[in-house]
Amino acid sequence: MTREDVTAILERVRTWPDERQEDLAQIALQLEQQDQAEYSLTDEQVRQVQHIREQVRAGMIASDDEIAALWKKCGL
């Protein structure tokens, strides 16, 4: 992505509803914080996280609510 692409995207963001702009601002702040973190993931760890995220999106990993319902069903 070029600098011009980023500029165009940011210009469009100004037309978004305030709530969506706030969402994007929070994401940007989180990205900044990640850059300042003392710890960073190895390339292998990044691949593992990406794999898990793909599994979550595909519905292959149960949600917290699903796990809680399973424990309840088992009487635990």
C-alpha positions in Angstrom: 0.0 0.0 0.0 1.4 3.4 -1.0 1.4 6.5 1.1 -1.2 8.0 -1.3 -3.4 5.0 -0.6 -3.1 5.5 3.2 -3.9 9.2 2.7 -7.0 8.4 0.7 -8.2 6.0 3.3 -7.7 8.5 6.1 -9.6 11.1 4.1 -12.6 8.7 3.7 -12.4 8.0 7.5 -13.4 11.7 8.1 -16.8 10.9 6.5 -17.5 8.0 8.8 -19.8 8.3 11.7 -18.1 9.5 14.9 -18.5 6.0 16.6 -16.6 4.3 13.7 -13.9 7.0 13.8 -13.5 6.3 17.5 -13.2 2.6 16.8 -10.4 3.2 14.3 -8.7 5.6 16.7 -8.7 2.9 19.4 -7.2 0.4 17.0 -4.5 2.8 16.0 -3.7 3.4 19.7 -3.4 -0.3 20.3 -1.0 -0.7 17.3 1.1 2.1 18.8 1.2 0.4 22.1 2.3 -2.9 20.5 5.2 -1.1 18.9 6.3 0.2 22.3 5.9 -3.2 24.1 9.0 -4.8 25.6 8.0 -8.2 24.1 7.5 -9.2 20.5 6.4 -12.4 18.9 8.7 -14.6 16.8 7.8 -15.3 13.2 6.6 -18.7 14.3 4.4 -17.3 17.1 2.9 -14.9 14.6 2.1 -17.8 12.3 0.5 -19.7 15.2 -1.7 -16.7 16.2 -2.8 -16.3 12.6 -3.6 -20.0 12.4 -5.7 -19.8 15.5 -7.5 -16.6 14.4 -8.4 -18.4 11.1 -9.8 -21.3 13.1 -11.9 -19.0 15.2 -13.3 -17.2 12.2 -14.1 -20.6 10.6 -16.0 -21.6 13.8 -13.5 -24.4 14.6 -12.8 -23.2 18.1 -15.6 -23.0 20.7 -16.5 -19.6 22.3 -16.3 -19.1 26.0 -20.1 -19.3 26.2 -20.0 -22.7 24.3 -17.4 -24.0 26.7 -19.4 -22.8 29.8 -22.5 -24.5 28.4 -20.5 -27.8 27.9 -19.2 -27.7 31.5 -22.7 -27.0 32.8 -24.1 -29.9 30.7 -21.4 -32.1 32.3 -22.4 -30.9 35.8 -19.1 -29.0 36.3 
